[in-house]
Structures are given as C-alpha cells and as structure tokens.
C-alpha cells in the first residue's frame, strides 16, 4: 500500500524537469550529428579485450568501412566500442562515441573524435542517435545491451518507423543459435513473426561480406544515404 500519498504526488515536479533534460539531450545530439555524413554503427560487448578475436576483427572492419566512405558510430566505451573507434581513428575517418555512464564500465575511449564524444543520461535518447544517424548497423558479439539495441532496431524497421537499412550479425559462432531459435520457435512453432523478417538479420563472418551487403544495398536507385527518420 502507498503509505505517503503526499510524498508520491510531490514527485510530479521532478517529472516535469525531466522532460527538459530529455529535450536538451536530444537537441545537443541533433546539433552535433546533423553534419557527420553517412555512418555505420557497430554494437558489441564492452568486455571484449584487445587481442581477442572479435576486438581485432572489429578494428579491421571499421578500417574497411572508413575506406568505403563511411564514418563509424559506437557506444564510445571500451571493448568492441573501442575497437570500432580505433579502426576509424587509424584511417583518419569520422569516429563518433555515444557514451553513457554505467556502473561497471569506464568512460569514453581515446579513439573518439573530441568533438564527436557525446555523453548521454538516457538510454532511449542514445538509441535514437544510433538509428537516426547510422546507414547500417552491425552487431558484434555482445550482451544484454547489444541485444537491446539490435532488437529495437529490427522492430523499428519491421514496423516502418525508420527507413530500412542493413542490419548485420557478425560471427556465426555467436549468432547462429539465436537466429535458429527465432526461426524454429518464434516463426515455425508460434508464428509470431513473418518468414521475411528473417531476412532482416543476415549473419556474416568476414568484413568482405559486410562491405558487400552495404554496397549492394546502396547501389540501388531506391536506397539513398540519408538520415533514417525525422522527428
């Protein structure tokens, strides 16, 4: 039971001020990212260490994407995020970090461009920046945060809330079991998605396959490089 209704109702003022904090975070992000040009977002675990397979492959992938004319957007932290920004930095490409402070992670990594390091208080604002300014999204192996970002992006595409863009799962040894479950359980057993929804999440194992998917996608007349939706 609510024992102190006065204290409960007194929280309304704080909720009103929260709206202004959210608005300020959106404005800052839009003003700083509106001119960055086409970018690819790379998601993945903050716990992946330099020298590990997917860290080094992320560095190589980001370098290849920069050489194809794309900037790189990451979550700005350690692990896969650091590897993505490092690859962009090594090729002198655009390197964006959408950082958020978490209790078990460090601050922003050193490879983010100084003027493109954006700190966030709210996860949902951060995710808007990812999907608005990324013309492709790549999920490297990661944890709950990576899955959250991945499935929200797929949902937005599935429901036509954003422009359809390539979403790529990198690493069949990591992602195959998830995609099998989606097909066998979500689709075949329960019918909770459509068969064509499986096409939204191709799995690849090398940077050449990533580059091909993105270039093939934007090599068609109907797909243009532009922000994915307007607010």
VENWOUR-V333001 format. One record per pair of residues at least 12 apart in sequence whose C-alpha atoms are under 8 Angstrom apart, sorted by the first residue. I is the first residue (numbers start at 1). GAP is how many residues later the second one is. Records with the same first field share a line. If there is no record, write none. Layout:
# VENWOUR-V333001
I = GAP + GAP
This chain:
# VENWOUR-V333001
22 = 100 + 103
25 = 95 + 96 + 100
26 = 99
29 = 89 + 100
30 = 99
32 = 84
33 = 83 + 100
34 = 99
36 = 35 + 58
37 = 33 + 34
38 = 31 + 32 + 33 + 95 + 96 + 97 + 187 + 188
39 = 31 + 32 + 33 + 34 + 94 + 95 + 96 + 97
40 = 25 + 30 + 31 + 32 + 33 + 94 + 95 + 96 + 97 + 98
41 = 31 + 32 + 33 + 89 + 93 + 94 + 95 + 96 + 97
42 = 30 + 31 + 32 + 38 + 39 + 42 + 95 + 96 + 97 + 98
43 = 31 + 32 + 37 + 38 + 94 + 95 + 96 + 97 + 99 + 103 + 106
44 = 35 + 36 + 37 + 95 + 96 + 97 + 98 + 99 + 102
45 = 34 + 35 + 36 + 95 + 96 + 97 + 98 + 100 + 101
46 = 31 + 32 + 33 + 34 + 35 + 59 + 96
47 = 31 + 32 + 33
48 = 30 + 31 + 32
49 = 30 + 31
50 = 29 + 33
54 = 26 + 86 + 87
55 = 24 + 25 + 28
56 = 27
57 = 150
58 = 22 + 25 + 26 + 29 + 82
59 = 24 + 25 + 26 + 27 + 28 + 29
60 = 27 + 147
61 = 23 + 26 + 146
62 = 22 + 23 + 24 + 25 + 26
63 = 24 + 25 + 27 + 28
64 = 143 + 147
65 = 146
66 = 22 + 25 + 27 + 28
67 = 24
70 = 23 + 24
71 = 17 + 22 + 23 + 24 + 25
72 = 12 + 13 + 16 + 21 + 22 + 23 + 24
73 = 12 + 22 + 23 + 24 + 25 + 57 + 61
74 = 21 + 22 + 23 + 24
75 = 22 + 23 + 24 + 25
76 = 20 + 21 + 22 + 23 + 24 + 31 + 32 + 33 + 36 + 41
77 = 20 + 22 + 28 + 29 + 30 + 31 + 32
78 = 27 + 28 + 29 + 30 + 31
80 = 60
82 = 27 + 28 + 29
85 = 12 + 26 + 27
86 = 25 + 26
89 = 22 + 23 + 24
94 = 19
95 = 16 + 17 + 18 + 21
96 = 16 + 17 + 20 + 21 + 22
97 = 15 + 16 + 19 + 20 + 21
98 = 19 + 20 + 21 + 22 + 28 + 31 + 32
99 = 18 + 19 + 20 + 21
100 = 19 + 20 + 21 + 22 + 23 + 26
101 = 18 + 19 + 20
127 = 22
131 = 22 + 31 + 97
132 = 30 + 95 + 96 + 97 + 98
133 = 94 + 95
134 = 93 + 94
135 = 30 + 31 + 90 + 91 + 92 + 93
136 = 29 + 30 + 31 + 32 + 78
137 = 28 + 29 + 30 + 31
138 = 29 + 30 + 31 + 32
139 = 28 + 29 + 30 + 31
140 = 29 + 30 + 31
141 = 29 + 30 + 33 + 34
154 = 13 + 46
158 = 39
161 = 68
162 = 66 + 67
163 = 65 + 66
164 = 64
166 = 34 + 47 + 48 + 51
167 = 33 + 34 + 35
168 = 33 + 34 + 35 + 36 + 42
169 = 32 + 33 + 34 + 35
170 = 33 + 34 + 35 + 36
171 = 32 + 33 + 34
172 = 31 + 32 + 33
175 = 28
176 = 27
179 = 19
183 = 15
